[in-house]
């Protein structure tokens, strides 16, 4: 059995491969892939393992995204502005830093119009496990330290934005 290791180049040359359709798709198609994958994983491995796998995948994506798309040499304020701009440009969501304590390395960020959950029915639980990992991967690469990220507000809990608490791992 081959052990697959993701690299940024695995995304391929989208311009060459999709000369007529281009790089965009709809949120519904993205969610179809995400939520059917989630359902299959949950059926086979249970809720806890599925959430763990989504966080792990998000962390890998955030790590690679940060290394390949963002400028990690920027000061924090400019780095967050760059991240905001890239997420809007890619139609992922609208990021806002609500709280920042650089001494304690503690942050609160929101993502509105989130690709994963904005508009979902209210189910009473957060669903942005992938986003937790994605943000964690970005902060880990940018700072060279290990972070933990927890979603505390989500569209599916009745909120109109996703809110993430970001802290150094203890």
C-alpha positions as CSV (number, residue, x, y, z in Angstrom):
1,X,0.0,0.0,0.0
2,X,1.4,3.4,-1.0
3,X,1.4,6.1,1.6
4,X,0.0,9.3,0.0
5,X,1.5,12.6,1.0
6,X,-0.2,15.8,-0.2
7,X,1.9,18.5,-1.8
8,X,0.7,21.8,-3.3
9,X,1.6,20.6,-6.8
10,X,-1.1,17.9,-6.4
11,X,-3.7,20.6,-7.2
12,X,-2.4,20.5,-10.8
13,X,-2.5,23.1,-13.6
14,X,-6.1,24.1,-13.4
15,X,-5.7,26.6,-16.2
16,X,-4.5,23.9,-18.5
17,X,-7.0,21.3,-17.3
18,X,-10.1,23.6,-17.4
19,X,-9.5,26.0,-20.3
20,X,-13.3,26.6,-20.7
21,X,-14.6,26.3,-17.2
22,X,-11.8,27.9,-15.3
23,X,-11.0,27.6,-11.6
24,X,-14.4,28.4,-10.1
25,X,-17.3,26.1,-9.1
26,X,-20.4,26.6,-6.9
27,X,-20.6,26.4,-3.1
28,X,-23.3,23.7,-3.6
29,X,-20.8,21.5,-5.4
30,X,-18.1,22.1,-2.8
31,X,-20.6,21.3,0.0
32,X,-21.8,18.2,-1.9
33,X,-18.2,16.8,-1.8
34,X,-17.6,17.9,1.8
35,X,-20.9,16.7,3.4
36,X,-21.0,13.4,1.5
37,X,-17.4,12.7,2.5
38,X,-18.4,13.6,6.1
39,X,-21.4,11.3,6.0
40,X,-19.3,8.4,4.7
41,X,-16.5,8.9,7.2
42,X,-19.0,9.2,10.1
43,X,-20.8,6.0,9.0
44,X,-17.6,4.1,8.9
45,X,-15.6,5.7,11.7
46,X,-18.0,7.6,14.0
47,X,-18.5,11.3,14.8
48,X,-15.3,11.8,16.9
49,X,-12.9,10.3,14.4
50,X,-14.6,12.1,11.5
51,X,-14.2,15.5,13.3
52,X,-10.6,14.6,14.0
53,X,-9.9,13.7,10.4
54,X,-11.5,16.9,9.1
55,X,-9.4,19.0,11.5
56,X,-6.3,17.1,10.4
57,X,-7.1,17.6,6.7
58,X,-7.8,21.3,7.4
59,X,-4.5,21.7,9.2
60,X,-2.7,20.2,6.2
61,X,-4.5,22.5,3.9
62,X,-3.9,25.5,6.0
63,X,-0.2,24.6,6.3
64,X,0.2,24.3,2.5
65,X,-2.0,27.4,1.8
66,X,0.2,29.5,4.1
67,X,3.4,28.2,2.6
68,X,2.2,28.7,-1.0
69,X,-0.2,31.6,-1.0
70,X,0.6,33.9,1.9
71,X,3.6,36.1,2.8
72,X,4.8,34.8,6.2
73,X,7.4,37.6,6.4
74,X,4.7,40.3,6.9
75,X,4.0,41.7,10.4
76,X,0.9,40.2,12.0
77,X,-1.5,43.0,11.1
78,X,-0.4,43.0,7.4
79,X,-0.4,39.1,7.4
80,X,-4.0,39.0,8.6
81,X,-4.9,41.7,5.9
82,X,-3.3,39.5,3.3
83,X,-5.1,36.4,4.6
84,X,-8.4,38.4,4.5
85,X,-7.8,39.4,0.9
86,X,-6.9,35.9,-0.2
87,X,-10.0,34.4,1.4
88,X,-12.2,37.0,-0.2
89,X,-10.5,36.6,-3.6
90,X,-11.0,32.8,-3.4
91,X,-14.6,33.2,-2.1
92,X,-13.8,31.2,1.0
93,X,-15.3,33.8,3.4
94,X,-14.8,37.3,4.9
95,X,-12.3,37.1,7.8
96,X,-12.2,39.6,10.7
97,X,-9.8,39.7,13.6
98,X,-12.0,40.5,16.7
99,X,-9.4,40.2,19.4
100,X,-5.6,40.0,19.4
101,X,-3.2,39.6,22.3
102,X,0.2,39.1,20.8
103,X,1.8,38.8,24.2
104,X,-0.3,35.8,25.1
105,X,-0.6,34.7,21.5
106,X,-4.4,34.6,21.9
107,X,-6.8,35.6,19.1
108,X,-10.5,35.6,18.2
109,X,-11.4,35.6,14.5
110,X,-14.6,35.5,12.6
111,X,-15.3,34.2,9.1
112,X,-18.6,35.4,7.6
113,X,-20.2,34.0,4.5
114,X,-18.2,30.9,5.3
115,X,-17.8,28.4,2.5
116,X,-18.6,25.5,4.8
117,X,-21.7,26.6,6.7
118,X,-23.3,29.9,5.8
119,X,-26.9,29.2,5.1
120,X,-27.1,25.7,6.6
121,X,-30.1,24.7,8.7
122,X,-29.7,25.2,12.4
123,X,-28.7,21.9,14.0
124,X,-27.3,23.1,17.3
125,X,-23.7,22.1,16.8
126,X,-20.7,23.6,15.1
127,X,-19.7,22.0,11.8
128,X,-16.5,23.9,10.7
129,X,-14.0,21.2,11.9
130,X,-12.1,21.6,8.6
131,X,-11.9,25.4,9.2
132,X,-10.5,24.9,12.7
133,X,-7.6,22.9,11.2
134,X,-7.2,25.3,8.3
135,X,-6.7,28.3,10.7
136,X,-4.5,26.2,13.0
137,X,-2.2,25.2,10.1
138,X,-1.9,28.9,9.0
139,X,-1.1,30.1,12.5
140,X,1.4,27.2,13.0
141,X,3.3,28.1,9.9
142,X,3.2,31.8,10.3
143,X,4.4,31.8,13.9
144,X,6.5,28.6,14.0
145,X,4.5,27.6,17.1
146,X,1.7,25.2,17.7
147,X,-1.8,26.5,18.1
148,X,-5.2,25.1,19.0
149,X,-8.3,26.5,17.3
150,X,-11.9,26.0,18.5
151,X,-15.1,27.1,16.7
152,X,-17.4,28.6,19.3
153,X,-20.1,30.1,17.0
154,X,-21.4,28.8,13.7
155,X,-24.3,29.3,11.3
156,X,-25.5,25.8,12.3
157,X,-25.7,26.9,15.9
158,X,-27.9,29.9,15.0
159,X,-25.1,32.5,14.7
160,X,-24.6,34.4,11.5
161,X,-20.8,34.2,11.5
162,X,-18.3,31.6,12.5
163,X,-16.1,32.6,15.5
164,X,-12.9,30.9,16.3
165,X,-10.7,31.1,19.5
166,X,-7.1,30.7,18.6
167,X,-4.6,30.0,21.4
168,X,-1.1,28.6,21.8
169,X,-1.2,24.8,22.6
170,X,-0.4,24.2,26.2
